[in-house]
Amino acid sequence: MKKVKNEYISLYAVTFILSVIPALFYTAPAFEDGLGTMGTAAYLTGHDWSAFLAADGYYYKYGQALWYILPFALIDNAVIRYKVMLAVNSMLTSLIPLIVYRISCKYIRMEQKRAYLTALIVGWMPSILLYNKYTWAETNLMVLPWVILLLQCKLCFDRECCTFRKCFYSALLALAAVYTFMSHQRGLVVVLAATITTFILWRLRKNCISMTAYLAGLTAGLFSDRMLCAWQKAQVYAGAVMEHNTLADFLKPELYHKLLSWQGVLTLIKTGFGWLYHSVCSTFGLAFIGIVFMVLLVVRVFRRRTLDCAVEIVALQGILSFLGAFALGLLFFFESMYHYFDGTEVVRCDHLLFGRYLESTLPILLYMGLIYLINYQQGKMIQWLSAAVHAGLVGFTAVFLLPRMQGVDCYVHSLAALNLFMDTSGITKTQEIIPNYSLALFAFGIFSLVIGVLIGIARRRNIRAAFLVIALVFLWIYIWNCYSVIGRIDGAQATVYAQYYLSW
C-alpha cells in the first residue's frame, strides 16, 4: 500500500514540476480565448471587461473561470496573477496521470510498472502540457473526460458500492459531464457521449448505475447552466449579441445548403483527412491503433451484449467522444473551410490540420493504443494497417493540403504537436505567417512515421524502450514549444489581448 501511495505522489510531483516550471516565466494571455475565458472571474472580483469582450464578439463560458476567481480576488499584480492561474492549470492537468494509473491498476489490472509508464506517457502528451499554458477552457476539457471514465469504472466494478453511494456517484458522473459543457460549448459532445455510455452500462451491467440519480443530476446541471449563461451574457458581456462561438452558428440554413453541395462534400473530405493527419502524426500512429482497437472492443460488446472489463468502458466513452468532437469540429469550421478552398477567404491555414477540437479526446486514443502495444505484442495486422494509413495521410496532405498552406497566416499555437521544425524566429503574435510552414509540417509527418516504425520494432523486443522513445520525443516537442512559440509570443507582449490584460 505504501509503495502504491508513493507512486501516486511521484506521478503527480514529476508531472506538476515539469508542467509548472515554464509557466512561471509567462506574463499575459496572447489571444482572445485566453482573455475571454477569464472574463467571468474578472467580473466577479471587480474587473469589468464587458465593453472590451462585447466589442470583440467572442463568447466564452464560465466553467474554467471558476478556478481563477481566487487568484483574481487575492492578487492585484496582473503578471503574478497570470503565473498563479497557469500554476492552477498545471495542478489540474497533473491529475490526469493519477487517474490513468488508477484505472490501469485497479480496473484494467495492468501490471504496476507498465501502468506507471503508461500514465506518464499519457500525462506528458504535448497537447496536455502545452494547452495548460493558456488560460482557456482546454484544461477542464482535458481533465474531466478522465474523471468521467473513473466514475464509470467505479460504478461498474467496485463491489462495495451501496445504494447511497451508487446514487451519489451516478449524480456526480452527470455533473462532471455537465461541467465540461459549462466550460465550453463543445463540452456538449462529452455530455452526449457520457449519457449514451452510461445508458449502455446501465443496461448491460444490470443496473450498476442509478439512472434516476444520473438523469436528476443531468437535468439540474443543464438547467443551472442555462440560468448562469443568461446571467453571464447580461452582466459579463453587457447584453451584447455574440457573433462567434455560439450554438446558433449551427442553425443557419445556408450552412446546410453548402454542406450538401459537391464543393461542400469535397471540403469535408479534405478537412477530415487533414484533421486525421494531425491526430495520427501527433501520436506517431498510436491514436489510429487506439481507434481500431476501440472499434473492435465496441463491436464485441454489442455482439455479446455483455460488458466484462473496464477497457470496454474506455473504448465506448473514447470512441463516442472522438467521433462527436470530430463531427462537431468539422461542422463548426465548415463554412470558413468552404471559403478557404474556393479562394474567397484564404486565412488561418492551420484550420486545414486543426487539432484543438480533438485534443481532449486524443489522450484516450493514445491510452488505448498503448494498451494494445502492451497486451498484443504478437499482433501485427493493426500495426501494419496503422503504418499504411499513416503513410497515406502524409501523402494526401503533402499533395492536396500543404501547397495551399504556404504563405498563408496561421495561429502558431494551433498545431503545437506538429510544429517541431517550423521557423518561429520572427514571431511576435499568435497570428503570423511561418515561412517554412508547409515544408515543416511535411517533415514532421515523415519524422512521425519513422518514430512510429521505431516504436513498432522496439515494442517486440522491449516495451520499455518503445515507451522511452515516445517520452523523449514528447518532451522534445514540449520544451521546444515552451521556448520557441509560447515564450517568444509572451515575451513580445504585442497582442491587444496581452496589452489589455496587463493594463488591469
N, C-alpha and C positions, 0 to 999 in steps of 0.2 A: 504493500500500500504506500509506504514512504517513497519507494522508487518511482511509482506512478505519479505521485504528487510532485516529486522533483522534476519529472519530465514535463508536466504541465507548466511548472514555473519557468523552466529553461526555455520551453517553446515560446511562451509569452515574452519573456525577457529579451531573448535574442531577436525576435521579430519586432518588438517595440523599439529597441535600441536602433536596429537597422533602419526602421521607418522614421523615427523622430529626429535623428541627428541632422539630416539635410533640412528638415522643416524649420530648424532653429535659425536658419540663415535667410528665410524668405520674409517679405515685409508687407505685401498687399495683393489683393486679387487682381489678376491681369485681364479678365474678360467678364462679360455680362453675367454668366452663370455664377461665378464666384461671388460677385457683389449682390446680385438679386436674391440668392438663397439666404444671405444673411439679413435681408431686409426686415423680416418679422422680428428677429431678435433685436435688431437695432431699434425698431419702433417701440417695442415693449420696454426698452431701457432709456427712452427719451431722445433717440436719434431719429428724427423724421426725414426719411429719404423719399417720401411719397412723390414729390414733384419730379425728381430725377428718374425714379423707377417707372412712373406713369409715362413720362416722355420717351423713355427707352422702348416701351411697348412690349417687353417680355414678361411673362408671368411665371413665377416660381412659388411652389407650395411651401409649407411651413415646417414639415416634419424634421428636416435636418437642422433647421434653425433652433429647435428646442435645445439642442446640445450647446448652442452658442450663447444662450441667454446669460448664463453665469459669467463667462468672460466679458461680455458687454457690460454687465452690471458692476463688475468688480475692477475692471481695468480701463483706465482713461487713455493711456497711451496706445494709439492705433497700431503701431508696429508690434509692440509686445502682445497686445490682444490677438493679433493675427497669428503670431507664433503659437500662442496658447491654443487657439482654435485648431490649428494644424496638429498640435500635440494631442488634442482630444480625438481628432480623426485617427491618429496612429493608435491611440488606446483602443478605439473601437475595432479597427481592422485587425489588430493583433489578436483579437478573439477568434478569428477565423481558423488559424491552425489548431487552436484548442478544441474547437467544435469538430473539426475534421478528425483529430486524434481520438476524440471521444466516440464519434460514430464508428470509426475504423476498428477500435479496440473492443468496445462493448457490444456493438450491434452487428458489425460485419465479421468480427472475430479474426481480424488481421493480426499477424504476429507483431509484437510491440515495437521492435526496431524498425520494421518496414512501415508500420503505421506512423512512427515518428518522422521518418524521412518523407513519407507521403504528405504529412501535414506541413512540413517545412516547405516542400516544393509548391504546394497549393498556396500557402501563405505568402510566399515570395514571388508570386506572379507579378510581372512588371505592372500590369493594369491595376492591381490592388495597391501596390506600394507607391505608384506614381499618381493615381487618381485621388489618393488621400492627401496629396499636396495642394489641393484646391478646396475652397470652402463651398462645394456644391453638394448635390444630393447623392452623388455616387457612393459615398461612404456607407450610408444606410442601405442603398441598393446592393452593395457588395455583401454586407454582413447579414441582413435579415433573411435572405434565402437559406442560409445555413442554420439560423435559429429555427426556421420553419421545418427543415429536414430533421433537426434534432428532436423537436417536439413530436413530429410524426413517428419517428423511430421509437421514442419513449412510450407513446401511447400504444403502439402495436406490440412492443416486445418487452416492456417492463411488467413483470408478473405482479409486482406489489401495488399496482395502480388500483386503489379502491374506487368506489363510485364518485366520491367527492373529488379525488384527485383527477379522475378521468374527466369530470365536468370542468374542473379548473384548467387543466392543460388543454382541453378542447377549445375553451373560450380564449385562452392565451394564444393558441395557434391562430385563431381567427383574427385576433387583434394584431399579432405580428404581421400577418398578411396585409391587413388594412393600413398598418403603419408605413408599409412601403408605398402605398397609394397616397398617404398623407405627405410623403417625402417628395414624390414626383408622380406626375400623371401616368407615366408608363409603368408605374407600380401596379396599375390595373391588371397587367399581364400576370403578375405574381399572385394577385388575388384570385384570378380565374384559374391559374394552374394549381394553386393550393386547394381551392374549393373542389375542383374536379378530382384531384388526387385523394383528398380527404374522403370524398364520397365513395370512391373506389375502395379505399381502405376499409371504410365502414361496412361496405357490402361483402368484401372478401375475407375480412378478419373477424367476422362475427361480432359486430358492434363494439369493437375495441375503442371506438371514438363515440363521444356523445354528440350526435348531430344536432340535438336541441341546443346544447350549450354552444356549439360551434356557430350555428345559424344566429343565435341570440347575440353572440359577440360580434359576428359579421355585420348584422343589422345595426347594432348600437354604434359600431365603429364607423360604418359608412354614413349613418345619419349625423354623427358628430362631425365627420369630415365635411359634410355639406354645409353645416352651420358655420364651422370655422373658416371654410373657404369664403363664404359670403362676408363674414366679418373682415377677413384679411383683405379682400378686394376693396371693401368700402373704406378701410382705415389705412392699411399699409400702402395701397395703390391709389388712394384718394378717389375711389369710384371710377377710375378711368377704364375704358374698354380696352382690354389687352388685344394686341394684334398678333402675337406669336405665342407658341407653347400652350395652346388650349385645345380641348377635345372638339371644339366647334370647327376646327380645321378639317375634321373628317366628315362634316355634314354638307360640304359644298357639292352640288350636283355636277358641276363642270369637272371636278376631280375624277369622278367615275366615268364620265364620257371619254376623257383622255385615257383612263386606265384600261378601258375595253378596246381602244383603238390598236392598230398594228404597231404604231410607234410606241404606244404605251406598253404593250407586251414586250417589245424589244428592250425598252427601258428597264422593266422589271428584271428581265433575264440578265442583262449586263450588270445592273447594280447588284443583283443577288449573287452573281459569281464573284463580283468584287468584294462583297462582304464575306463570302466564304473564303476568299483568298486571305483576308485579314484573320479570320478565325483559325484557319488551318496553319498559316505561316507563323503566327504569333505563338503557337503552341507546338511547333515542329511536327505537325501532323497528329499530335495526341488528341486534339479536340475531335478530329474526324473519327479516330479509333473509338473515342468515347461515345460519339453519336451512334455509330454502328452497333457497339456493344449495348447501348441503352435500348435501341430499337429491338434488338434480339431478345433482350430481357422482357420488354413490354409485350412483345408478341407471345412469349412464353407464358406470361401472366394471364393473358386473355385466352390462350388456348387451353390452359389447365384450369382456369377460373379459380386459381389459388394464388396467394402471395405468401411465400415461405421465408423470405430473407430480406434483410434491410437494404441490400444493394438494389433490390427491385423497387423499393420506395424511392431511392435516389434516382433510379432510371426514370420512373414515372414523372416525378416532380421536375427532374432536369430536362427531359425532352420536351415536356409541355412548356416550360419556361423559355427554352431556347427557341422553339418554333413560334411561340407567341411574340417574343421580343423581335424575332426576325421579321415576322409579318407586319407587326406594328411599325417597326422602323422603316421598312420599305414603303408602307403606305404614307407615313408621315413625311418622308423625304421625296416621295414620288414626283410631286409637281416641280420641285426645284431640279431634280434629275432629268425630268422630261425636257425642261427648257435648256438644261446643260447640253443634252445630246442634240437638240435641234438648233443649237447655236445662238439662241436669243438671250441666254443668261449664263455665261460661262464664268462662274465664280465658285469659290470653295471646292476645289477639285478633290479635297480629302473625302468628300461625301461619296465618291465613287468606291472607296475602300473603307468606308466608315466602320469603326468598331465600337464606338461608345455605347450604342443601344444594345449591343450584345455582350459587352464586357462583364456585366454582373452575372451572366449565365456561363461564361467560359470557364471559371474555376471549377464548376461542377462537371463540365465536359472533360477538363483536364484530369480531375479526380477519377472519373470513370476510366479514362484512358490509362492512367497509372495502375488502377486495379487490374485492368486487363493485362498490362505488362507483367505484373507480379504473379497473377494466378494462371495465366495461359501462356507460359513461356514456350510451349511447343507449337502453339497455334501460329501459322504463318499467313493464312489467307487474308485476314483483316489487315495485317501489317502490309502485305503486298498491295492490297486494294488502296490502303491509305497512301502509300508511296505513289501509286498511279494517279490518284485523284490530286495529290499534292503537285505532282509534275504537270498535270493537265491544267490546274488552276494557274500555275506560274506561266504556262504557255499562253493561255487565254488572256490573262491580264496583260502580258507583255505585248500581245498583238492588238487587242481591242480597247484597252483602258489606259495603259501608261502613256501612249503617244498623245492622248487627249489631255493629259495632266501636266505636261511640260509647259512651263512658263505661265501657269495659272496660280493665283493665290490660294493659300490653304490656311487652316488653323493648325499651327505647327505641333500642338499637343494632341491632336485628334488621333494620330497614328503612332502614339508613343511606343508601342511594342514593335513597330516596324522601322523606326527612323534611325537605326544604328549607324547607317552610312551616309546620312544626309549632311550637307554642308550648312551648318547653322551659325557660322562665324559672324554673319552680319545681321542676325535677327535682333529686333528690339521690341516687337509687338507680337501678339498671338496670331494675327492675320498677316502673313508675309508670302513672298514668292521665294521658294527654295530653288537655287539654280540647278541643282542636280537631282531634283525630286524623283523623276521617273527612273533614272538610272539607279539611284539609291534604293528605291523600292524593288526594282528587279533584282539587284544584287542581294537584298535581304531575302527575297524569295528563293534564290539559289542557295544562299547560306542556310536558310531554314531547312531546305530539302536535304542538304548534306548532313546537318545536325540530326535530322530525323533518321537518316540511314545509319549514322553512327550509334544512335540510341538503340535502334533495332539490332545491330551487331553486338553491342555491349550487353544488352539485356539477356542474350542467350548464354553469355559466359559469366557475367557478374552484374546482377541487377543494381547493385550499389554504384557501380561505375556508370551505368546509364543515368541514375539519379544525380550523380555528381556532375555529369555533363550538362544536364538540364539546369541545375542550381547555378553553376558557374556562368552560363550564358544569360540566365535571368538576372543575375547580379550585375553582369556587364551592362546589359540594357538599362537597368535601373540606375546605376551610378552615372552612366553616360548622360542619360536624360536629366538627372538632377542637376548636373553642371551645365551641359551644353544647350538645354532647352529651357527648363524651368528657371534655372539660375540666371541665364542671360536675360530673359524677358523680365524677371523680377528685378534684376539689378538696374535695368534701363528705366523702369517706372514710367514708361512712355504712353501707356494706355489711359484713356479718360476714366476708366473704372478704378485703376490704381490711384490716380490723382484725386478722384472724388473721395474714395475711402480714406486716404491719408489726410484729407482736409478736415476729417471729423476726429 
